[in-house]
């Protein structure tokens, strides 16, 4: 069997649990919010004044922390799933 077909048939990630799905959706929302804050910083700065940079920095820090937290949990779930599916063969 060709390698690409074997890889296509091999599960590469764990099925998404409701908890991981919620984490992924929060992560995506944080990323989109960060992009909007950066893209619309001038109007936000006009509206919030000196609070705008602090708000943007806080959002960036939360996004980075949540990304690390999500990736660790996702990697742990994928590794566990692949270990279980690998031992079943």
PDB file of N, CA, C and O in Angstrom:
ATOM      1  N   UNK A   1       0.850  -1.167   0.000  1.00  0.00           N
ATOM      2  CA  UNK A   1       0.000   0.000   0.000  1.00  0.00           C
ATOM      3  C   UNK A   1       0.905   1.243   0.000  1.00  0.00           C
ATOM      4  O   UNK A   1       1.889   1.284   0.740  1.00  0.00           O
ATOM      5  N   UNK A   2       0.589   2.244  -0.811  1.00  0.00           N
ATOM      6  CA  UNK A   2       1.397   3.464  -0.832  1.00  0.00           C
ATOM      7  C   UNK A   2       1.331   4.176   0.520  1.00  0.00           C
ATOM      8  O   UNK A   2       0.335   4.089   1.238  1.00  0.00           O
ATOM      9  N   UNK A   3       2.413   4.881   0.850  1.00  0.00           N
ATOM     10  CA  UNK A   3       2.507   5.561   2.140  1.00  0.00           C
ATOM     11  C   UNK A   3       1.387   6.575   2.327  1.00  0.00           C
ATOM     12  O   UNK A   3       0.817   6.676   3.413  1.00  0.00           O
ATOM     13  N   UNK A   4       1.068   7.327   1.279  1.00  0.00           N
ATOM     14  CA  UNK A   4       0.032   8.350   1.427  1.00  0.00           C
ATOM     15  C   UNK A   4      -1.317   7.734   1.757  1.00  0.00           C
ATOM     16  O   UNK A   4      -2.100   8.320   2.504  1.00  0.00           O
ATOM     17  N   UNK A   5      -1.598   6.558   1.207  1.00  0.00           N
ATOM     18  CA  UNK A   5      -2.868   5.894   1.494  1.00  0.00           C
ATOM     19  C   UNK A   5      -2.873   5.338   2.909  1.00  0.00           C
ATOM     20  O   UNK A   5      -3.894   5.383   3.595  1.00  0.00           O
ATOM     21  N   UNK A   6      -1.736   4.815   3.344  1.00  0.00           N
ATOM     22  CA  UNK A   6      -1.635   4.315   4.711  1.00  0.00           C
ATOM     23  C   UNK A   6      -1.820   5.461   5.710  1.00  0.00           C
ATOM     24  O   UNK A   6      -2.506   5.300   6.720  1.00  0.00           O
ATOM     25  N   UNK A   7      -1.207   6.621   5.427  1.00  0.00           N
ATOM     26  CA  UNK A   7      -1.369   7.769   6.309  1.00  0.00           C
ATOM     27  C   UNK A   7      -2.793   8.303   6.287  1.00  0.00           C
ATOM     28  O   UNK A   7      -3.291   8.788   7.304  1.00  0.00           O
ATOM     29  N   UNK A   8      -3.447   8.218   5.145  1.00  0.00           N
ATOM     30  CA  UNK A   8      -4.815   8.679   5.022  1.00  0.00           C
ATOM     31  C   UNK A   8      -5.752   7.836   5.887  1.00  0.00           C
ATOM     32  O   UNK A   8      -6.722   8.351   6.443  1.00  0.00           O
ATOM     33  N   UNK A   9      -5.462   6.559   5.997  1.00  0.00           N
ATOM     34  CA  UNK A   9      -6.299   5.649   6.769  1.00  0.00           C
ATOM     35  C   UNK A   9      -5.978   5.666   8.259  1.00  0.00           C
ATOM     36  O   UNK A   9      -6.770   5.181   9.067  1.00  0.00           O
ATOM     37  N   UNK A  10      -4.830   6.217   8.630  1.00  0.00           N
ATOM     38  CA  UNK A  10      -4.408   6.242  10.030  1.00  0.00           C
ATOM     39  C   UNK A  10      -4.996   7.451  10.734  1.00  0.00           C
ATOM     40  O   UNK A  10      -4.853   8.576  10.255  1.00  0.00           O
ATOM     41  N   UNK A  11      -5.661   7.234  11.878  1.00  0.00           N
ATOM     42  CA  UNK A  11      -6.168   8.400  12.611  1.00  0.00           C
ATOM     43  C   UNK A  11      -5.003   9.247  13.120  1.00  0.00           C
ATOM     44  O   UNK A  11      -4.057   8.721  13.706  1.00  0.00           O
ATOM     45  N   UNK A  12      -5.074  10.547  12.896  1.00  0.00           N
ATOM     46  CA  UNK A  12      -3.996  11.437  13.289  1.00  0.00           C
ATOM     47  C   UNK A  12      -4.312  12.215  14.568  1.00  0.00           C
ATOM     48  O   UNK A  12      -3.424  12.822  15.166  1.00  0.00           O
ATOM     49  N   UNK A  13      -5.571  12.195  14.978  1.00  0.00           N
ATOM     50  CA  UNK A  13      -5.949  12.956  16.166  1.00  0.00           C
ATOM     51  C   UNK A  13      -7.110  12.263  16.872  1.00  0.00           C
ATOM     52  O   UNK A  13      -7.858  11.484  16.281  1.00  0.00           O
ATOM     53  N   UNK A  14      -7.226  12.574  18.142  1.00  0.00           N
ATOM     54  CA  UNK A  14      -8.318  12.011  18.936  1.00  0.00           C
ATOM     55  C   UNK A  14      -9.641  12.647  18.511  1.00  0.00           C
ATOM     56  O   UNK A  14      -9.669  13.786  18.044  1.00  0.00           O
ATOM     57  N   UNK A  15     -10.737  11.902  18.676  1.00  0.00           N
ATOM     58  CA  UNK A  15     -12.039  12.532  18.448  1.00  0.00           C
ATOM     59  C   UNK A  15     -12.209  13.699  19.428  1.00  0.00           C
ATOM     60  O   UNK A  15     -11.766  13.626  20.574  1.00  0.00           O
ATOM     61  N   UNK A  16     -12.836  14.744  18.976  1.00  0.00           N
ATOM     62  CA  UNK A  16     -12.945  15.945  19.806  1.00  0.00           C
ATOM     63  C   UNK A  16     -14.032  15.769  20.860  1.00  0.00           C
ATOM     64  O   UNK A  16     -15.194  15.527  20.535  1.00  0.00           O
ATOM     65  N   UNK A  17     -13.643  15.892  22.116  1.00  0.00           N
ATOM     66  CA  UNK A  17     -14.596  15.818  23.216  1.00  0.00           C
ATOM     67  C   UNK A  17     -15.308  17.166  23.344  1.00  0.00           C
ATOM     68  O   UNK A  17     -14.833  18.168  22.809  1.00  0.00           O
ATOM     69  N   UNK A  18     -16.434  17.197  24.041  1.00  0.00           N
ATOM     70  CA  UNK A  18     -17.114  18.489  24.236  1.00  0.00           C
ATOM     71  C   UNK A  18     -16.211  19.518  24.940  1.00  0.00           C
ATOM     72  O   UNK A  18     -16.268  20.709  24.632  1.00  0.00           O
ATOM     73  N   UNK A  19     -15.398  19.063  25.863  1.00  0.00           N
ATOM     74  CA  UNK A  19     -14.485  19.972  26.565  1.00  0.00           C
ATOM     75  C   UNK A  19     -13.447  20.552  25.613  1.00  0.00           C
ATOM     76  O   UNK A  19     -13.197  21.757  25.629  1.00  0.00           O
ATOM     77  N   UNK A  20     -12.837  19.698  24.778  1.00  0.00           N
ATOM     78  CA  UNK A  20     -11.856  20.193  23.809  1.00  0.00           C
ATOM     79  C   UNK A  20     -12.500  21.079  22.757  1.00  0.00           C
ATOM     80  O   UNK A  20     -11.890  22.041  22.290  1.00  0.00           O
ATOM     81  N   UNK A  21     -13.713  20.763  22.389  1.00  0.00           N
ATOM     82  CA  UNK A  21     -14.427  21.594  21.412  1.00  0.00           C
ATOM     83  C   UNK A  21     -14.667  22.987  21.979  1.00  0.00           C
ATOM     84  O   UNK A  21     -14.462  23.987  21.290  1.00  0.00           O
ATOM     85  N   UNK A  22     -15.106  23.051  23.247  1.00  0.00           N
ATOM     86  CA  UNK A  22     -15.324  24.335  23.905  1.00  0.00           C
ATOM     87  C   UNK A  22     -14.007  25.119  23.996  1.00  0.00           C
ATOM     88  O   UNK A  22     -13.977  26.326  23.758  1.00  0.00           O
ATOM     89  N   UNK A  23     -12.932  24.423  24.341  1.00  0.00           N
ATOM     90  CA  UNK A  23     -11.623  25.078  24.418  1.00  0.00           C
ATOM     91  C   UNK A  23     -11.195  25.620  23.053  1.00  0.00           C
ATOM     92  O   UNK A  23     -10.663  26.726  22.955  1.00  0.00           O
ATOM     93  N   UNK A  24     -11.434  24.828  21.995  1.00  0.00           N
ATOM     94  CA  UNK A  24     -11.063  25.262  20.645  1.00  0.00           C
ATOM     95  C   UNK A  24     -11.866  26.483  20.219  1.00  0.00           C
ATOM     96  O   UNK A  24     -11.318  27.407  19.617  1.00  0.00           O
ATOM     97  N   UNK A  25     -13.157  26.495  20.526  1.00  0.00           N
ATOM     98  CA  UNK A  25     -13.997  27.630  20.158  1.00  0.00           C
ATOM     99  C   UNK A  25     -13.590  28.894  20.931  1.00  0.00           C
ATOM    100  O   UNK A  25     -13.589  29.991  20.373  1.00  0.00           O
ATOM    101  N   UNK A  26     -13.247  28.736  22.214  1.00  0.00           N
ATOM    102  CA  UNK A  26     -12.765  29.881  22.987  1.00  0.00           C
ATOM    103  C   UNK A  26     -11.453  30.383  22.400  1.00  0.00           C
ATOM    104  O   UNK A  26     -11.247  31.591  22.277  1.00  0.00           O
ATOM    105  N   UNK A  27     -10.569  29.463  22.037  1.00  0.00           N
ATOM    106  CA  UNK A  27      -9.285  29.837  21.446  1.00  0.00           C
ATOM    107  C   UNK A  27      -9.482  30.600  20.134  1.00  0.00           C
ATOM    108  O   UNK A  27      -8.838  31.623  19.902  1.00  0.00           O
ATOM    109  N   UNK A  28     -10.370  30.098  19.285  1.00  0.00           N
ATOM    110  CA  UNK A  28     -10.636  30.780  18.022  1.00  0.00           C
ATOM    111  C   UNK A  28     -11.222  32.174  18.257  1.00  0.00           C
ATOM    112  O   UNK A  28     -10.876  33.121  17.551  1.00  0.00           O
ATOM    113  N   UNK A  29     -12.098  32.297  19.241  1.00  0.00           N
ATOM    114  CA  UNK A  29     -12.680  33.598  19.573  1.00  0.00           C
ATOM    115  C   UNK A  29     -11.610  34.563  20.071  1.00  0.00           C
ATOM    116  O   UNK A  29     -11.602  35.737  19.703  1.00  0.00           O
ATOM    117  N   UNK A  30     -10.706  34.056  20.914  1.00  0.00           N
ATOM    118  CA  UNK A  30      -9.612  34.901  21.403  1.00  0.00           C
ATOM    119  C   UNK A  30      -8.709  35.360  20.255  1.00  0.00           C
ATOM    120  O   UNK A  30      -8.292  36.517  20.211  1.00  0.00           O
ATOM    121  N   UNK A  31      -8.414  34.454  19.336  1.00  0.00           N
ATOM    122  CA  UNK A  31      -7.567  34.816  18.195  1.00  0.00           C
ATOM    123  C   UNK A  31      -8.246  35.864  17.318  1.00  0.00           C
ATOM    124  O   UNK A  31      -7.610  36.835  16.907  1.00  0.00           O
ATOM    125  N   UNK A  32      -9.518  35.678  17.033  1.00  0.00           N
ATOM    126  CA  UNK A  32     -10.251  36.662  16.230  1.00  0.00           C
ATOM    127  C   UNK A  32     -10.353  38.000  16.954  1.00  0.00           C
ATOM    128  O   UNK A  32     -10.225  39.056  16.335  1.00  0.00           O
ATOM    129  N   UNK A  33     -10.582  37.953  18.255  1.00  0.00           N
ATOM    130  CA  UNK A  33     -10.659  39.192  19.035  1.00  0.00           C
ATOM    131  C   UNK A  33      -9.321  39.928  19.008  1.00  0.00           C
ATOM    132  O   UNK A  33      -9.284  41.151  18.871  1.00  0.00           O
ATOM    133  N   UNK A  34      -8.233  39.186  19.138  1.00  0.00           N
ATOM    134  CA  UNK A  34      -6.906  39.801  19.084  1.00  0.00           C
ATOM    135  C   UNK A  34      -6.670  40.464  17.736  1.00  0.00           C
ATOM    136  O   UNK A  34      -6.146  41.576  17.662  1.00  0.00           O
ATOM    137  N   UNK A  35      -7.060  39.776  16.677  1.00  0.00           N
ATOM    138  CA  UNK A  35      -6.890  40.341  15.336  1.00  0.00           C
ATOM    139  C   UNK A  35      -7.733  41.605  15.166  1.00  0.00           C
ATOM    140  O   UNK A  35      -7.278  42.577  14.563  1.00  0.00           O
ATOM    141  N   UNK A  36      -8.941  41.596  15.685  1.00  0.00           N
ATOM    142  CA  UNK A  36      -9.794  42.780  15.588  1.00  0.00           C
ATOM    143  C   UNK A  36      -9.233  43.945  16.395  1.00  0.00           C
ATOM    144  O   UNK A  36      -9.262  45.090  15.942  1.00  0.00           O
ATOM    145  N   UNK A  37      -8.724  43.656  17.585  1.00  0.00           N
ATOM    146  CA  UNK A  37      -8.152  44.723  18.414  1.00  0.00           C
ATOM    147  C   UNK A  37      -6.944  45.346  17.725  1.00  0.00           C
ATOM    148  O   UNK A  37      -6.776  46.565  17.735  1.00  0.00           O
ATOM    149  N   UNK A  38      -6.111  44.511  17.132  1.00  0.00           N
ATOM    150  CA  UNK A  38      -4.936  45.035  16.430  1.00  0.00           C
ATOM    151  C   UNK A  38      -5.377  45.815  15.184  1.00  0.00           C
ATOM    152  O   UNK A  38      -4.874  46.908  14.923  1.00  0.00           O
ATOM    153  N   UNK A  39      -6.300  45.259  14.431  1.00  0.00           N
ATOM    154  CA  UNK A  39      -6.751  45.910  13.202  1.00  0.00           C
ATOM    155  C   UNK A  39      -7.526  47.195  13.439  1.00  0.00           C
ATOM    156  O   UNK A  39      -7.467  48.122  12.631  1.00  0.00           O
ATOM    157  N   UNK A  40      -8.244  47.248  14.537  1.00  0.00           N
ATOM    158  CA  UNK A  40      -9.074  48.426  14.828  1.00  0.00           C
ATOM    159  C   UNK A  40      -8.548  49.197  16.034  1.00  0.00           C
ATOM    160  O   UNK A  40      -9.316  49.813  16.773  1.00  0.00           O
ATOM    161  N   UNK A  41      -7.231  49.156  16.225  1.00  0.00           N
ATOM    162  CA  UNK A  41      -6.671  49.763  17.429  1.00  0.00           C
ATOM    163  C   UNK A  41      -6.917  51.268  17.492  1.00  0.00           C
ATOM    164  O   UNK A  41      -7.202  51.794  18.568  1.00  0.00           O
ATOM    165  N   UNK A  42      -6.814  51.959  16.385  1.00  0.00           N
ATOM    166  CA  UNK A  42      -6.981  53.423  16.393  1.00  0.00           C
ATOM    167  C   UNK A  42      -8.379  53.829  16.882  1.00  0.00           C
ATOM    168  O   UNK A  42      -8.477  54.680  17.766  1.00  0.00           O
ATOM    169  N   UNK A  43      -9.472  53.249  16.340  1.00  0.00           N
ATOM    170  CA  UNK A  43     -10.789  53.629  16.875  1.00  0.00           C
ATOM    171  C   UNK A  43     -10.983  53.184  18.330  1.00  0.00           C
ATOM    172  O   UNK A  43     -11.635  53.872  19.115  1.00  0.00           O
ATOM    173  N   UNK A  44     -10.413  52.036  18.674  1.00  0.00           N
ATOM    174  CA  UNK A  44     -10.528  51.578  20.061  1.00  0.00           C
ATOM    175  C   UNK A  44      -9.767  52.526  20.983  1.00  0.00           C
ATOM    176  O   UNK A  44     -10.224  52.831  22.085  1.00  0.00           O
ATOM    177  N   UNK A  45      -8.607  52.989  20.527  1.00  0.00           N
ATOM    178  CA  UNK A  45      -7.816  53.927  21.327  1.00  0.00           C
ATOM    179  C   UNK A  45      -8.568  55.247  21.496  1.00  0.00           C
ATOM    180  O   UNK A  45      -8.533  55.851  22.569  1.00  0.00           O
ATOM    181  N   UNK A  46      -9.243  55.692  20.443  1.00  0.00           N
ATOM    182  CA  UNK A  46     -10.043  56.920  20.552  1.00  0.00           C
ATOM    183  C   UNK A  46     -11.185  56.744  21.552  1.00  0.00           C
ATOM    184  O   UNK A  46     -11.525  57.669  22.290  1.00  0.00           O
ATOM    185  N   UNK A  47     -11.770  55.545  21.568  1.00  0.00           N
ATOM    186  CA  UNK A  47     -12.908  55.292  22.454  1.00  0.00           C
ATOM    187  C   UNK A  47     -12.480  55.061  23.905  1.00  0.00           C
ATOM    188  O   UNK A  47     -13.131  55.548  24.829  1.00  0.00           O
ATOM    189  N   UNK A  48     -11.388  54.320  24.105  1.00  0.00           N
ATOM    190  CA  UNK A  48     -10.988  53.954  25.460  1.00  0.00           C
ATOM    191  C   UNK A  48      -9.848  54.791  26.023  1.00  0.00           C
ATOM    192  O   UNK A  48      -9.605  54.773  27.229  1.00  0.00           O
ATOM    193  N   UNK A  49      -9.156  55.517  25.174  1.00  0.00           N
ATOM    194  CA  UNK A  49      -8.040  56.337  25.638  1.00  0.00           C
ATOM    195  C   UNK A  49      -6.866  55.476  26.089  1.00  0.00           C
ATOM    196  O   UNK A  49      -6.481  54.526  25.407  1.00  0.00           O
ATOM    197  N   UNK A  50      -6.301  55.819  27.248  1.00  0.00           N
ATOM    198  CA  UNK A  50      -5.121  55.114  27.748  1.00  0.00           C
ATOM    199  C   UNK A  50      -5.421  53.681  28.192  1.00  0.00           C
ATOM    200  O   UNK A  50      -4.492  52.909  28.430  1.00  0.00           O
ATOM    201  N   UNK A  51      -6.667  53.320  28.303  1.00  0.00           N
ATOM    202  CA  UNK A  51      -7.037  51.952  28.675  1.00  0.00           C
ATOM    203  C   UNK A  51      -6.877  50.984  27.493  1.00  0.00           C
ATOM    204  O   UNK A  51      -6.775  49.775  27.703  1.00  0.00           O
ATOM    205  N   UNK A  52      -6.854  51.489  26.277  1.00  0.00           N
ATOM    206  CA  UNK A  52      -6.768  50.650  25.075  1.00  0.00           C
ATOM    207  C   UNK A  52      -5.500  49.799  25.032  1.00  0.00           C
ATOM    208  O   UNK A  52      -5.611  48.599  24.779  1.00  0.00           O
ATOM    209  N   UNK A  53      -4.305  50.340  25.263  1.00  0.00           N
ATOM    210  CA  UNK A  53      -3.119  49.483  25.221  1.00  0.00           C
ATOM    211  C   UNK A  53      -3.133  48.400  26.297  1.00  0.00           C
ATOM    212  O   UNK A  53      -2.696  47.275  26.058  1.00  0.00           O
ATOM    213  N   UNK A  54      -3.638  48.746  27.483  1.00  0.00           N
ATOM    214  CA  UNK A  54      -3.721  47.747  28.556  1.00  0.00           C
ATOM    215  C   UNK A  54      -4.709  46.636  28.198  1.00  0.00           C
ATOM    216  O   UNK A  54      -4.458  45.458  28.452  1.00  0.00           O
ATOM    217  N   UNK A  55      -5.819  47.026  27.612  1.00  0.00           N
ATOM    218  CA  UNK A  55      -6.818  46.046  27.187  1.00  0.00           C
ATOM    219  C   UNK A  55      -6.248  45.132  26.098  1.00  0.00           C
ATOM    220  O   UNK A  55      -6.430  43.916  26.141  1.00  0.00           O
ATOM    221  N   UNK A  56      -5.568  45.723  25.137  1.00  0.00           N
ATOM    222  CA  UNK A  56      -4.963  44.934  24.058  1.00  0.00           C
ATOM    223  C   UNK A  56      -3.888  43.999  24.603  1.00  0.00           C
ATOM    224  O   UNK A  56      -3.818  42.838  24.200  1.00  0.00           O
ATOM    225  N   UNK A  57      -3.058  44.489  25.505  1.00  0.00           N
ATOM    226  CA  UNK A  57      -2.006  43.656  26.094  1.00  0.00           C
ATOM    227  C   UNK A  57      -2.613  42.506  26.894  1.00  0.00           C
ATOM    228  O   UNK A  57      -2.150  41.368  26.812  1.00  0.00           O
ATOM    229  N   UNK A  58      -3.653  42.815  27.669  1.00  0.00           N
ATOM    230  CA  UNK A  58      -4.322  41.770  28.450  1.00  0.00           C
ATOM    231  C   UNK A  58      -4.901  40.702  27.531  1.00  0.00           C
ATOM    232  O   UNK A  58      -4.760  39.510  27.802  1.00  0.00           O
ATOM    233  N   UNK A  59      -5.544  41.114  26.458  1.00  0.00           N
ATOM    234  CA  UNK A  59      -6.128  40.161  25.511  1.00  0.00           C
ATOM    235  C   UNK A  59      -5.046  39.300  24.869  1.00  0.00           C
ATOM    236  O   UNK A  59      -5.239  38.096  24.703  1.00  0.00           O
ATOM    237  N   UNK A  60      -3.927  39.888  24.512  1.00  0.00           N
ATOM    238  CA  UNK A  60      -2.819  39.125  23.915  1.00  0.00           C
ATOM    239  C   UNK A  60      -2.250  38.108  24.903  1.00  0.00           C
ATOM    240  O   UNK A  60      -1.972  36.966  24.535  1.00  0.00           O
ATOM    241  N   UNK A  61      -2.078  38.526  26.156  1.00  0.00           N
ATOM    242  CA  UNK A  61      -1.546  37.612  27.169  1.00  0.00           C
ATOM    243  C   UNK A  61      -2.503  36.458  27.418  1.00  0.00           C
ATOM    244  O   UNK A  61      -2.078  35.308  27.519  1.00  0.00           O
ATOM    245  N   UNK A  62      -3.787  36.756  27.516  1.00  0.00           N
ATOM    246  CA  UNK A  62      -4.785  35.696  27.707  1.00  0.00           C
ATOM    247  C   UNK A  62      -4.785  34.749  26.509  1.00  0.00           C
ATOM    248  O   UNK A  62      -4.883  33.534  26.683  1.00  0.00           O
ATOM    249  N   UNK A  63      -4.676  35.288  25.308  1.00  0.00           N
ATOM    250  CA  UNK A  63      -4.655  34.455  24.100  1.00  0.00           C
ATOM    251  C   UNK A  63      -3.446  33.530  24.094  1.00  0.00           C
ATOM    252  O   UNK A  63      -3.577  32.348  23.774  1.00  0.00           O
ATOM    253  N   UNK A  64      -2.279  34.043  24.439  1.00  0.00           N
ATOM    254  CA  UNK A  64      -1.074  33.211  24.473  1.00  0.00           C
ATOM    255  C   UNK A  64      -1.202  32.121  25.538  1.00  0.00           C
ATOM    256  O   UNK A  64      -0.883  30.960  25.280  1.00  0.00           O
ATOM    257  N   UNK A  65      -1.665  32.487  26.727  1.00  0.00           N
ATOM    258  CA  UNK A  65      -1.821  31.493  27.802  1.00  0.00           C
ATOM    259  C   UNK A  65      -2.842  30.425  27.422  1.00  0.00           C
ATOM    260  O   UNK A  65      -2.618  29.236  27.648  1.00  0.00           O
ATOM    261  N   UNK A  66      -3.964  30.855  26.845  1.00  0.00           N
ATOM    262  CA  UNK A  66      -5.000  29.891  26.451  1.00  0.00           C
ATOM    263  C   UNK A  66      -4.487  28.978  25.336  1.00  0.00           C
ATOM    264  O   UNK A  66      -4.814  27.791  25.312  1.00  0.00           O
ATOM    265  N   UNK A  67      -3.690  29.516  24.419  1.00  0.00           N
ATOM    266  CA  UNK A  67      -3.116  28.712  23.342  1.00  0.00           C
ATOM    267  C   UNK A  67      -2.237  27.607  23.914  1.00  0.00           C
ATOM    268  O   UNK A  67      -2.344  26.452  23.503  1.00  0.00           O
ATOM    269  N   UNK A  68      -1.377  27.954  24.851  1.00  0.00           N
ATOM    270  CA  UNK A  68      -0.502  26.952  25.471  1.00  0.00           C
ATOM    271  C   UNK A  68      -1.346  25.914  26.201  1.00  0.00           C
ATOM    272  O   UNK A  68      -1.121  24.713  26.052  1.00  0.00           O
ATOM    273  N   UNK A  69      -2.309  26.367  26.981  1.00  0.00           N
ATOM    274  CA  UNK A  69      -3.184  25.463  27.737  1.00  0.00           C
ATOM    275  C   UNK A  69      -3.932  24.517  26.794  1.00  0.00           C
ATOM    276  O   UNK A  69      -3.987  23.311  27.038  1.00  0.00           O
ATOM    277  N   UNK A  70      -4.504  25.061  25.726  1.00  0.00           N
ATOM    278  CA  UNK A  70      -5.250  24.242  24.771  1.00  0.00           C
ATOM    279  C   UNK A  70      -4.342  23.235  24.061  1.00  0.00           C
ATOM    280  O   UNK A  70      -4.698  22.064  23.928  1.00  0.00           O
ATOM    281  N   UNK A  71      -3.180  23.684  23.609  1.00  0.00           N
ATOM    282  CA  UNK A  71      -2.281  22.782  22.882  1.00  0.00           C
ATOM    283  C   UNK A  71      -1.754  21.659  23.761  1.00  0.00           C
ATOM    284  O   UNK A  71      -1.575  20.537  23.286  1.00  0.00           O
ATOM    285  N   UNK A  72      -1.506  21.938  25.023  1.00  0.00           N
ATOM    286  CA  UNK A  72      -1.074  20.877  25.943  1.00  0.00           C
ATOM    287  C   UNK A  72      -2.186  19.848  26.124  1.00  0.00           C
ATOM    288  O   UNK A  72      -1.939  18.645  26.048  1.00  0.00           O
ATOM    289  N   UNK A  73      -3.416  20.322  26.363  1.00  0.00           N
ATOM    290  CA  UNK A  73      -4.546  19.390  26.533  1.00  0.00           C
ATOM    291  C   UNK A  73      -4.813  18.591  25.257  1.00  0.00           C
ATOM    292  O   UNK A  73      -5.079  17.390  25.318  1.00  0.00           O
ATOM    293  N   UNK A  74      -4.743  19.256  24.103  1.00  0.00           N
ATOM    294  CA  UNK A  74      -4.983  18.589  22.818  1.00  0.00           C
ATOM    295  C   UNK A  74      -3.905  17.552  22.544  1.00  0.00           C
ATOM    296  O   UNK A  74      -4.203  16.442  22.101  1.00  0.00           O
ATOM    297  N   UNK A  75      -2.656  17.910  22.806  1.00  0.00           N
ATOM    298  CA  UNK A  75      -1.562  16.972  22.588  1.00  0.00           C
ATOM    299  C   UNK A  75      -1.698  15.755  23.505  1.00  0.00           C
ATOM    300  O   UNK A  75      -1.469  14.623  23.080  1.00  0.00           O
ATOM    301  N   UNK A  76      -2.066  15.992  24.744  1.00  0.00           N
ATOM    302  CA  UNK A  76      -2.263  14.895  25.691  1.00  0.00           C
ATOM    303  C   UNK A  76      -3.382  13.961  25.227  1.00  0.00           C
ATOM    304  O   UNK A  76      -3.242  12.740  25.298  1.00  0.00           O
ATOM    305  N   UNK A  77      -4.489  14.534  24.753  1.00  0.00           N
ATOM    306  CA  UNK A  77      -5.606  13.716  24.271  1.00  0.00           C
ATOM    307  C   UNK A  77      -5.214  12.931  23.019  1.00  0.00           C
ATOM    308  O   UNK A  77      -5.549  11.753  22.898  1.00  0.00           O
ATOM    309  N   UNK A  78      -4.505  13.577  22.086  1.00  0.00           N
ATOM    310  CA  UNK A  78      -4.079  12.898  20.864  1.00  0.00           C
ATOM    311  C   UNK A  78      -3.092  11.769  21.168  1.00  0.00           C
ATOM    312  O   UNK A  78      -3.199  10.677  20.609  1.00  0.00           O
ATOM    313  N   UNK A  79      -2.145  12.035  22.046  1.00  0.00           N
ATOM    314  CA  UNK A  79      -1.151  11.018  22.393  1.00  0.00           C
ATOM    315  C   UNK A  79      -1.822   9.822  23.054  1.00  0.00           C
ATOM    316  O   UNK A  79      -1.518   8.673  22.731  1.00  0.00           O
ATOM    317  N   UNK A  80      -2.723  10.092  23.967  1.00  0.00           N
ATOM    318  CA  UNK A  80      -3.440   9.010  24.643  1.00  0.00           C
ATOM    319  C   UNK A  80      -4.257   8.192  23.643  1.00  0.00           C
ATOM    320  O   UNK A  80      -4.256   6.962  23.692  1.00  0.00           O
ATOM    321  N   UNK A  81      -4.947   8.875  22.745  1.00  0.00           N
ATOM    322  CA  UNK A  81      -5.770   8.193  21.747  1.00  0.00           C
ATOM    323  C   UNK A  81      -4.908   7.342  20.817  1.00  0.00           C
ATOM    324  O   UNK A  81      -5.251   6.195  20.528  1.00  0.00           O
ATOM    325  N   UNK A  82      -3.785   7.900  20.345  1.00  0.00           N
ATOM    326  CA  UNK A  82      -2.927   7.152  19.431  1.00  0.00           C
ATOM    327  C   UNK A  82      -2.245   5.991  20.143  1.00  0.00           C
ATOM    328  O   UNK A  82      -2.013   4.950  19.529  1.00  0.00           O
ATOM    329  N   UNK A  83      -1.919   6.145  21.430  1.00  0.00           N
ATOM    330  CA  UNK A  83      -1.342   5.039  22.183  1.00  0.00           C
ATOM    331  C   UNK A  83      -2.343   3.907  22.324  1.00  0.00           C
ATOM    332  O   UNK A  83      -1.989   2.736  22.190  1.00  0.00           O
ATOM    333  N   UNK A  84      -3.605   4.263  22.596  1.00  0.00           N
ATOM    334  CA  UNK A  84      -4.644   3.242  22.738  1.00  0.00           C
ATOM    335  C   UNK A  84      -4.956   2.570  21.406  1.00  0.00           C
ATOM    336  O   UNK A  84      -5.118   1.351  21.348  1.00  0.00           O
ATOM    337  N   UNK A  85      -5.042   3.366  20.328  1.00  0.00           N
ATOM    338  CA  UNK A  85      -5.356   2.771  19.030  1.00  0.00           C
ATOM    339  C   UNK A  85      -4.172   1.984  18.489  1.00  0.00           C
ATOM    340  O   UNK A  85      -4.362   1.017  17.752  1.00  0.00           O
ATOM    341  N   UNK A  86      -2.952   2.384  18.842  1.00  0.00           N
ATOM    342  CA  UNK A  86      -1.765   1.646  18.409  1.00  0.00           C
ATOM    343  C   UNK A  86      -1.616   0.325  19.110  1.00  0.00           C
ATOM    344  O   UNK A  86      -1.145  -0.640  18.509  1.00  0.00           O
ATOM    345  N   UNK A  87      -2.010   0.252  20.387  1.00  0.00           N
ATOM    346  CA  UNK A  87      -1.895  -0.992  21.138  1.00  0.00           C
ATOM    347  C   UNK A  87      -3.009  -1.967  20.782  1.00  0.00           C
ATOM    348  O   UNK A  87      -2.899  -3.159  21.068  1.00  0.00           O
ATOM    349  N   UNK A  88      -4.091  -1.473  20.156  1.00  0.00           N
ATOM    350  CA  UNK A  88      -5.201  -2.346  19.775  1.00  0.00           C
ATOM    351  C   UNK A  88      -4.878  -3.158  18.533  1.00  0.00           C
ATOM    352  O   UNK A  88      -5.525  -4.171  18.269  1.00  0.00           O
ATOM    353  N   UNK A  89      -3.881  -2.723  17.766  1.00  0.00           N
ATOM    354  CA  UNK A  89      -3.575  -3.427  16.509  1.00  0.00           C
ATOM    355  C   UNK A  89      -2.758  -4.657  16.738  1.00  0.00           C
ATOM    356  O   UNK A  89      -2.418  -5.358  15.786  1.00  0.00           O
TER     357      UNK A  89
END
